[in-house]
């Protein structure tokens, strides 16, 4: 059946069981990543009080930023290497390996005995976390048809918001358990190891990757001088190829700049939402810890809608217009939340709208990046763009934490970091529109 005939049917009825399983695997993997990441955000200050009790109160925000930054650095290294691994050894195997490793090291985080040991385990956990996204994104893009690919990406990406939401809900009940409550949060992160068993039995390998892998093996058997330029790209190191090929290098640079915008914006701004809302609640005489948990759930309810909404919007109006809309709205909504909204009731409303755009914009990466790269380079390219930004973005929480520690407020720090969205509005128009097109071979 042709693609034109398929789109005349409801999009959900054009899909088979294998495609839905691939999406579920990627979504659940990203959900566990989201839980683990937000567990750190929610518990970081308590971890510091437990493992580094002598730290001055004025330095807590800065040290929290250091903890998040270390995780980001590990995520960056692991993500890039994980993408390379997925291009050479398969999407399914890379996804399975990532889940087992980050489940193991998240569980070990729960038994940290010092802040130094906690930082080391956070780096290793981040390393394992990083390789999941590029693998899952490539698996979904290669198994879903062009007319529904962006929708699938949005449904996959919403797993992050679901993980954040679940972490916030768990913390609401676990936080009152005392100074070691943060340890229970990280113990929950062991659950992905159970899910990995299901993945191994039921989720098949991508046919596109299997075909590309077979071609790579065959081309390596031939003399180098007999290969065309395109064929040689199969035999070179994937990471080198996306940086030396002129067309791919341009796309990699443009994508990396936009990835920096989204990543730095999230880690430098959104990670402070629970603390900011808690401070407003305390000023109003409300329980700060409970409001921090509620803020995370409300914020991520908006984010989940934003993740899914971006996919449907990108399939309807195009990748580029959707990205510009989300970047522009995020630029405006950052000062609205952190500078101009003080009533707890109004904060709840703004949190939903802000989360829709500032977190929901992440979906542009699983939608657009797989359409930049051919199959044999797809996981490497997508993972590099998604993760390399973390080598700069880790400065976001450090910078914001330093500003908060010096000036004692969240508004100026969030607004200053939020100017990064201007860069996204400048760069996005230079990227190619790929709506409705087949994935590059």
TANORTA-V637026 format. One record per pair of residues at least 6 apart in sequence whose ideal C-beta (glycine too) atoms are under 6 Angstrom apart, sorted by the first residue. I is the first residue (numbers start at 1). J is the second residue. D is the distance in Angstrom with one decimal. If there is no record, write none. Layout:
I_J_D + I_J_D
This chain:
6_14_4.4 + 7_147_4.5 + 11_148_4.7 + 19_143_5.0 + 19_144_5.5 + 21_202_6.0 + 21_203_5.3 + 22_139_5.2 + 22_140_5.8 + 22_143_4.5 + 23_140_5.6 + 23_152_5.5 + 23_156_6.0 + 25_199_5.4 + 25_203_4.6 + 26_136_3.2 + 26_139_5.8 + 26_140_5.0 + 26_156_4.6 + 27_156_5.0 + 27_159_4.0 + 28_195_5.8 + 29_99_5.9 + 29_132_4.9 + 29_136_5.3 + 30_159_3.6 + 30_160_5.2 + 31_159_3.9 + 31_162_4.9 + 31_163_4.3 + 32_192_4.2 + 33_129_5.3 + 33_132_5.7 + 34_160_4.0 + 34_163_2.3 + 34_164_5.0 + 35_163_3.9 + 35_166_5.4 + 35_167_4.6 + 36_106_5.3 + 36_189_4.8 + 38_164_4.2 + 38_167_3.9 + 39_167_4.9 + 39_185_4.4 + 41_271_5.2 + 42_171_4.7 + 43_182_3.7 + 43_185_5.6 + 44_64_4.4 + 44_67_5.2 + 45_60_5.7 + 45_64_5.8 + 46_182_5.0 + 47_182_5.2 + 48_55_5.8 + 48_60_5.9 + 48_63_5.5 + 50_179_5.4 + 51_114_5.6 + 51_115_4.3 + 51_118_5.8 + 52_115_4.3 + 55_63_5.8 + 58_405_5.7 + 61_401_4.5 + 61_404_4.5 + 61_405_4.9 + 62_401_4.5 + 62_402_5.7 + 62_405_4.8 + 65_397_4.0 + 65_398_4.7 + 65_401_2.9 + 68_397_4.4 + 69_394_3.9 + 69_397_5.6 + 69_398_5.3 + 70_119_5.1 + 70_122_5.3 + 70_123_5.2 + 71_122_4.7 + 71_126_4.1 + 72_390_4.5 + 72_394_4.1 + 73_394_5.5 + 74_123_3.9 + 74_126_2.9 + 74_127_4.2 + 75_126_4.0 + 75_129_5.5 + 75_130_4.0 + 75_390_5.5 + 76_387_4.8 + 76_390_3.6 + 76_391_5.1 + 77_127_5.8 + 78_127_3.4 + 78_128_5.9 + 78_130_3.4 + 78_131_5.1 + 79_130_3.0 + 79_131_5.9 + 79_383_5.1 + 79_387_2.9 + 80_383_5.8 + 80_384_5.3 + 80_387_5.1 + 82_94_6.0 + 82_130_5.9 + 82_131_2.0 + 83_134_4.0 + 83_379_4.4 + 83_380_4.5 + 83_383_2.5 + 84_238_5.6 + 84_239_5.7 + 84_380_5.1 + 85_94_5.0 + 86_94_3.8 + 86_135_4.4 + 86_379_3.8 + 87_238_4.8 + 87_379_4.7 + 87_380_4.9 + 90_205_5.4 + 91_135_5.3 + 91_138_5.5 + 91_139_4.1 + 91_206_5.0 + 91_209_5.6 + 92_203_5.9 + 92_205_4.7 + 94_135_4.3 + 95_135_4.7 + 96_196_5.4 + 96_199_5.5 + 96_200_5.8 + 98_128_5.9 + 98_131_4.4 + 98_132_4.3 + 99_192_4.6 + 99_196_4.4 + 100_193_5.8 + 100_196_5.2 + 101_128_3.7 + 102_125_5.7 + 102_128_3.6 + 102_129_5.0 + 103_190_5.2 + 103_192_4.2 + 103_193_4.0 + 105_121_5.9 + 105_124_4.9 + 105_125_4.3 + 105_128_5.9 + 106_125_5.5 + 106_186_5.5 + 106_189_3.3 + 107_190_4.2 + 108_121_5.6 + 109_121_4.6 + 109_186_4.5 + 110_183_4.3 + 110_186_4.0 + 110_187_4.7 + 112_118_3.9 + 112_121_6.0 + 130_387_5.4 + 133_386_5.8 + 134_379_4.9 + 134_382_4.8 + 134_383_2.8 + 135_379_5.9 + 137_366_4.3 + 137_370_6.0 + 137_382_5.4 + 138_378_4.8 + 138_379_4.3 + 139_206_5.5 + 140_152_5.1 + 140_156_5.2 + 141_370_3.5 + 142_206_4.3 + 142_208_4.0 + 144_152_4.3 + 146_436_5.9 + 146_438_5.7 + 150_311_4.5 + 150_314_4.2 + 150_315_4.3 + 150_367_4.6 + 151_311_4.6 + 151_312_5.8 + 151_315_5.9 + 153_311_5.3 + 153_363_5.9 + 153_366_3.8 + 153_367_4.3 + 154_307_5.4 + 154_308_4.5 + 154_310_5.5 + 154_311_2.3 + 154_363_4.9 + 156_366_5.8 + 157_307_4.3 + 157_362_5.7 + 157_363_4.4 + 157_366_5.5 + 158_304_4.8 + 158_307_3.9 + 158_308_5.1 + 161_300_4.7 + 161_303_4.0 + 161_304_3.8 + 161_307_5.6 + 164_300_4.1 + 165_297_5.5 + 165_300_4.4 + 168_293_5.1 + 168_296_3.2 + 168_297_4.3 + 171_293_5.1 + 172_293_3.9 + 174_181_5.0 + 174_184_5.2 + 174_185_5.9 + 175_181_5.4 + 175_289_5.3 + 208_375_4.8 + 212_375_4.2 + 212_376_4.2 + 216_234_4.5 + 216_376_6.0 + 219_231_5.3 + 219_234_4.9 + 219_235_5.5 + 220_235_5.5 + 233_241_5.2 + 234_376_5.5 + 238_377_5.2 + 238_380_3.9 + 239_380_5.7 + 241_377_5.8 + 242_248_4.8 + 242_252_5.2 + 242_377_5.7 + 242_381_4.8 + 243_249_5.7 + 251_372_4.5 + 254_427_5.9 + 254_430_5.6 + 254_431_5.2 + 255_369_5.9 + 255_385_4.0 + 256_385_5.1 + 256_388_5.6 + 257_427_4.7 + 258_424_5.5 + 258_427_5.4 + 259_385_5.0 + 259_386_5.9 + 259_389_4.1 + 260_389_4.2 + 260_392_5.7 + 261_420_5.2 + 261_423_5.3 + 261_424_3.7 + 262_361_5.5 + 262_362_5.9 + 263_389_4.4 + 263_393_4.1 + 264_393_4.1 + 264_396_4.3 + 264_420_5.2 + 265_420_5.5 + 267_393_5.4 + 267_396_4.8 + 267_397_5.3 + 268_396_2.5 + 268_397_5.8 + 268_400_5.0 + 268_417_3.9 + 269_334_6.0 + 269_414_4.8 + 269_417_5.4 + 269_418_5.7 + 270_358_5.8 + 272_410_5.4 + 273_295_5.8 + 273_299_5.4 + 274_292_4.0 + 274_295_5.2 + 274_296_5.3 + 276_410_4.3 + 277_291_5.4 + 277_295_3.7 + 278_288_4.0 + 278_291_5.5 + 278_292_4.1 + 281_288_5.1 + 281_291_3.6 + 282_288_4.4 + 284_344_5.9 + 298_348_5.7 + 298_351_4.8 + 299_351_4.7 + 299_355_4.3 + 302_352_3.8 + 302_355_3.1 + 302_356_4.4 + 303_355_4.1 + 303_359_3.5 + 303_360_5.7 + 305_356_5.6 + 306_356_3.7 + 306_359_5.9 + 306_360_1.8 + 307_360_5.2 + 307_363_4.9 + 310_322_5.8 + 310_360_5.4 + 310_363_3.8 + 311_363_5.6 + 313_322_4.7 + 314_322_4.4 + 314_367_5.1 + 318_433_5.3 + 318_435_4.6 + 319_368_4.9 + 319_434_5.9 + 319_435_5.8 + 320_433_5.2 + 323_364_4.8 + 323_428_4.8 + 324_428_5.5 + 326_357_5.2 + 326_361_3.9 + 327_421_5.1 + 327_424_3.9 + 327_425_5.2 + 329_357_4.0 + 330_357_4.8 + 330_358_4.6 + 330_421_5.1 + 331_421_3.9 + 333_354_4.6 + 334_414_5.7 + 334_415_6.0 + 334_418_3.5 + 335_415_4.7 + 336_350_6.0 + 337_350_5.0 + 337_354_5.0 + 338_410_5.5 + 338_411_4.4 + 338_414_4.0 + 339_411_4.2 + 339_415_6.0 + 341_347_5.3 + 341_350_5.0 + 365_386_5.5 + 369_382_4.1 + 369_385_5.6 + 370_378_5.6 + 370_382_5.7 + 371_434_4.0 + 373_381_3.6 + 374_440_4.3 + 374_441_5.7 + 396_417_5.7 + 400_413_4.3 + 400_417_5.5 + 403_413_3.8 + 404_413_5.1
